[in-house]
Amino acid sequence: MTTHCHLCKLNAAIDQGTAPAGTVVWRDAQVSVIAVDEPEYPGFCRVIWNSHVKEMSDLMPRERHWIMDVVWQVELAQREIMLPEKINLASFGNQTPHVHWHVIPRYLDDAHFPHPTWAAAQRSSLPEVLAARRALLPQLHADIVARLGG
């Protein structure tokens, strides 16, 4: 763990049992699936390598395969339960140089579509639409756990 990395701090909080409730969807010794509290994007998850690793190529081949298998399973669960128009997958690490993937369900009516979630908003999402999507989160999280052998 590095003291300046917010994902290392999150992993430490998970290990200590002090992470906010509902944060961890699934976890094993190497990878965590985290529910991201992003009001405009219910279902947004991060797949995080538990130890501090800066680049995907720093992982062993079997480790790279494992984290990507987890990403694909989260994507499949989002597609099946959330029924988005598109799934966005992103791994940047410029601000947080710790291996992690963003897995974001996107909709034609979301605030930024078709642009990235960090672009200027194109519209306001309807509160009732967001509420309906949030209502699917327990089912989404259960499906992720089932897919990953929870």
C-alpha positions, 0 to 999 in steps of 0.5 A: 500500500502507498499512503497517497493512493486513494484506492490503497486507502479504500482497500485498507478500509475494506480490510479494517471493516471501515469502508462505507456500507454497500461499497464492496460488491464482491472481493477475493484475494486479488480483485475487488468490485466496488459500487461507485456512488455516482448519482447520475450513473446507477450501476457504475462499478470499479474493478480494482486490483487489491494491491498497489500496482501501477500498470496492467503490464506489471501484473503476471499474465494469469493476473491480467487474465483474472482482472479482465475476466472480472471486468467482463463478468461485471459488464455481462451482469450490467447488460443483463440487469440494467439493460443499458444502450452501451457499456463504457470500459475505461482504465486511465490511472493518471490521477490514481496510478493503481490498476483499476477499471471503470465499468459504466452502464450508459443510456441514450437518456443519461446526462452525458450520452453520447459523450464521456461521463466527464464531459459537459452534461447534455441534459438532466436525467429524470429523477424517476428514471434514475430511481428505477435504475437504482432499484435494480442495484440489489439484483445487479450486485447479486448477479455479479456475486453469482457470476464470480462465485460469491 
